[in-house]
Amino acid sequence: MFKYFLMGGNDGRESPAPSPWPWSRVLIDLAVHGGAIALGAAVAFVQGLEPLALAFFGIARVAYVAYVSVELRAQSARLGLEARELAEQRHKSFHCRALRFQNVDGIAFMALCVASSRTMPWQGWEWAFIGAGALLVLGGVGVKAWAVRCLGLDSYTWHDFFVPKEKFEPCRTGPYRWFSDPMYTLGYLQAYGFALVFGSWHGLAAAIFSQACILLVNEFVEKPHFRRLCAAEIKPAESP
């Protein structure tokens, strides 16, 4: 998700083999996602719970954005001041928690779209709405996947906030040749697409709110961090 990926190699050391997930993480993930799916299904399919669906989405989105913002600002301040092993461990923990928040946010958004479906005046135009929405979904997912392919998978969970690269260069390939923020602009088309597919006014408003939130994170958290990286050479501290 990091708007500008800072290209560079590693320090020549091989990364340790990934360890299996501990049972505690598996159980927590099952509980979090299972609970979110159960709540999402309830607010989506039980009549009269549309306000609860809206509240579920609002809380999930704000929680995700707040967690990411607080963690990344704190990590940006200590970038390069701790050993690489510790920085990688911090990113591993952040990666796990951020994806939980992100997945719950996605579940809440879809639940809201279903709960408030067919609220747009689409009578007689159903297939036009669904077709346009499907195109937006394909376009948004395609752009986001293209950007991640150019940046590397770790960019999706802000790895550059944790472990600095040896050389800092903004990515200028793929969609970054034409757009400075493809993940946060065109990469959000799928949110509007899902709202159109379900004919949901609340879903459309939620898509606007979601994109506005992540653009604020980009403006006040990511861009200052990126400018700092470009202004000075930062390397991770060596282990004692």
GUMAR-521344 format. One line per 10 residues: for each residue x, y, z of C-alpha. Coordinates in pm, whole numbers. Example, Ala and Ser with C-alpha at 12.3 -4.5 7.8 and 13.67 -1.06 7.14 Angstrom:
BEGIN
1230:-450:780 | 1367:-106:714
// end
This chain:
BEGIN
0:0:0 | 296:227:41 | 249:485:-234 | 616:510:-325 | 812:189:-306 | 1176:250:-227 | 1367:13:-450 | 1687:-149:-328 | 1866:-475:-253 | 1930:-656:73
2252:-671:271 | 2363:-1002:126 | 2243:-1213:418 | 1992:-1486:360 | 1658:-1446:531 | 1571:-1720:779 | 1318:-1975:668 | 964:-1875:768 | 846:-2055:1079 | 505:-2221:1095
224:-2019:1240 | 183:-2083:1613 | -147:-2227:1726 | -222:-1908:1918 | -217:-1707:1594 | -431:-1963:1414 | -691:-1961:1690 | -696:-1582:1714 | -734:-1550:1336 | -1019:-1802:1335
-1193:-1621:1621 | -1153:-1274:1471 | -1256:-1366:1118 | -1527:-1607:1229 | -1678:-1344:1457 | -1660:-1077:1186 | -1826:-1306:931 | -2099:-1402:1176 | -2171:-1040:1264 | -2154:-937:900
-2399:-1208:796 | -2638:-1109:1075 | -2646:-740:988 | -2660:-816:615 | -2945:-1065:607 | -3158:-989:913 | -3413:-722:830 | -3406:-399:1027 | -3033:-415:1112 | -2912:-170:849
-2811:92:1113 | -2606:-177:1286 | -2442:-263:953 | -2347:103:911 | -2207:116:1265 | -2012:-206:1210 | -1852:-64:899 | -1772:273:1059 | -1607:115:1363 | -1413:-135:1152
-1282:130:913 | -1183:380:1181 | -1015:105:1387 | -812:-10:1086 | -700:339:987 | -624:441:1345 | -419:129:1417 | -215:162:1098 | -154:534:1150 | -39:503:1511
185:204:1446 | 345:347:1133 | 417:687:1287 | 583:518:1584 | 783:289:1360 | 891:570:1130 | 1050:748:1428 | 1265:446:1518 | 1354:337:1165 | 1722:243:1146
1772:267:1523 | 1718:-101:1595 | 1868:-426:1472 | 1735:-573:1150 | 1617:-887:1328 | 1407:-684:1571 | 1272:-466:1290 | 1170:-773:1090 | 999:-917:1396 | 810:-591:1448
695:-601:1087 | 584:-963:1119 | 364:-873:1417 | 233:-559:1247 | 165:-753:925 | -50:-1003:1114 | -253:-742:1305 | -294:-506:1009 | -435:-783:791 | -684:-874:1063
-808:-516:1080 | -813:-495:700 | -1008:-817:657 | -1266:-719:917 | -1300:-384:741 | -1364:-562:411 | -1621:-793:567 | -1801:-497:724 | -1806:-310:393 | -1956:-604:206
-2213:-657:481 | -2320:-293:451 | -2356:-324:73 | -2577:-631:112 | -2781:-483:397 | -2855:-167:196 | -2882:-330:-146 | -3130:-209:-407 | -3158:136:-251 | -3045:307:-573
-3310:391:-833 | -3196:111:-1065 | -3530:-38:-1168 | -3497:-136:-1533 | -3124:-65:-1521 | -3018:-354:-1297 | -2787:-519:-1547 | -2633:-187:-1644 | -2548:-118:-1279 | -2418:-471:-1227
-2211:-461:-1546 | -2059:-122:-1467 | -1987:-234:-1113 | -1819:-553:-1232 | -1595:-352:-1465 | -1495:-124:-1178 | -1419:-424:-957 | -1199:-582:-1223 | -1025:-251:-1293 | -957:-171:-927
-833:-518:-838 | -621:-528:-1153 | -454:-193:-1082 | -386:-285:-719 | -241:-624:-818 | -27:-456:-1086 | 106:-205:-835 | 187:-477:-580 | 366:-674:-849 | 585:-371:-924
654:-289:-560 | 680:-634:-410 | 438:-813:-182 | 587:-666:138 | 484:-319:22 | 122:-413:92 | 195:-402:465 | 445:-112:469 | 766:-311:509 | 975:2:433
858:158:758 | 1036:-121:946 | 1349:-217:751 | 1525:52:543 | 1667:-29:202 | 2024:42:98 | 1913:259:-192 | 1601:475:-200 | 1442:530:-538 | 1071:591:-606
915:327:-828 | 852:455:-1182 | 737:132:-1348 | 393:-21:-1401 | 104:208:-1307 | 350:441:-1129 | 460:566:-1470 | 131:755:-1498 | -10:778:-1143 | 163:871:-820
-92:690:-603 | -243:404:-806 | -321:190:-500 | -512:468:-327 | -683:616:-633 | -762:369:-912 | -695:85:-668 | -1017:175:-486 | -1243:142:-790 | -1357:-200:-669
-1520:-44:-363 | -1741:172:-585 | -1795:-129:-810 | -1934:-343:-529 | -2167:-60:-427 | -2302:-45:-784 | -2336:-423:-812 | -2560:-423:-504 | -2726:-92:-588 | -2636:44:-245
-2630:415:-163 | -2475:339:175 | -2212:128:3 | -2126:416:-228 | -2094:654:68 | -1884:395:252 | -1652:366:-49 | -1599:743:-51 | -1535:742:323 | -1292:449:297
-1090:614:23 | -1084:948:204 | -948:776:516 | -663:600:337 | -573:916:146 | -538:1094:481 | -304:818:599 | -105:863:281 | -85:1240:323 | -2:1262:692
182:935:761 | 333:793:444 | 444:1105:259 | 640:1253:554 | 808:916:602 | 895:895:232 | 1040:1247:231 | 1254:1157:532 | 1388:847:358 | 1474:1043:45
1649:1316:245 | 1894:1091:427 | 2053:752:400 | 1914:529:673 | 2047:183:746 | 1932:-67:1007 | 2143:-93:1319 | 2353:-404:1354 | 2283:-658:1625 | 2513:-623:1926
// end
